[in-house]
């Protein structure tokens, strides 16, 4: 946004521990997930998470394009994270940029860690994430949408992959930063958890944290992921409920 | 769900049905699928709308930013239209730079908006030769169930009708104001199935089609853009018939875009 400068730093944390939108430090933004939103894809999901709107679709297992990426002993996971031009305050030029490519890579690798790829040699499982409205935490929202879409597509996986970012605002460790907190915060730590094993398959970090703070942040993130996991499962149950369109008869 | 190809047997079934005035989904030759628009779908845009025509979903977002006028039109703002047929929306689309199909959608939509004088570009000029607004219309296809052009323009004009010029944010005026919108063009697309010409084709009908024809009309009674696409041919009488039908559908869809009809 053109006019926002350092002079406008908002009050990120009140003395009684409330954040800019009234949340407590360990509180998530509201999350709504709908599975099976696309008529074309093999699996799909739409996630509204705070002011983020993200859609994901899965195609496959299908033929690998380009062919040279094909692997004889497993499926390849091809993930593309993309932001719509109008999803951010300052219009984003459409097309490939380095940030999107990096995010696509780490999300694809997270899914490769939980999908039984060996069951589908010489195929590709294509995961597409479109960020339509962004407000910090889009890679986690995209990953959550894609994970529900993969389950909707019937891709066998170890588990769903809930994800969330933990950050540091006004010196305090806080769950699930929104845009103002992300812009003026001191650290950002996105992660994706395999609930069944308790292990992390996506982990990035930027900013400043002490060893103690990092430990605290990891614990907080894991707890956040476990809450998101419940929302993901509920979305799939709703999609395949008896009597639901596309669900059991 | 439609696949990457349409079976020969389905194509001949579609053509057989058309010969007796019927369609796979039970519509008549001159009937659209259900149409709806949702303005303001994306708050990060200066104007936005999600348009549905049957299974097809297209999101359009408007962004206005200060820029420089073109040297040959120092008193005019700049209008650009860009369509992304992202691979999320169809098994037929692949990642990478825009393919001819996406470029065609962008250009056909852009032509209708320009020719109908939807936006008076001189009103987008701030300082002649120095500063003017650049109005970006970005079109993002979310679900490709056929007939992208009509859904794309419907989303785009609805977004423009609900757009705000962020003049305060960029320090150009004291307050933001609504974008001025002139004529509202609507595109209607038809495909030939044997001797029948059907409106609002699905993906399978597009693949079975023997020529596609898009006609853009505005409320001033003008035809403002046309595009014949795909392999096939139309007689001048076919074209006249299609234009007549496009005016009628256009009137109804314009009311939907304005929020005054359904």
Interface residues (C-beta under 8 A of the other chain):
Chain A: X1 X2 X3 X37 X38 X39 X40 X41 X42 X51 X53 X55 X56 X57 X59 X62 X65 X80 X82 X84 X85 X86 X87 X88 X89 X90 X91 X94 X95 X126 X128 X129 X130 X132 X133 X134 X135
Chain B: X1 X2 X41 X42 X43 X44 X45 X46 X48 X55 X59 X61 X62 X63 X65 X82 X84 X86 X87 X88 X89 X90 X91 X94 X95 X97 X136 X138 X140 X142 X143 X144 X145 X169 X170 X171
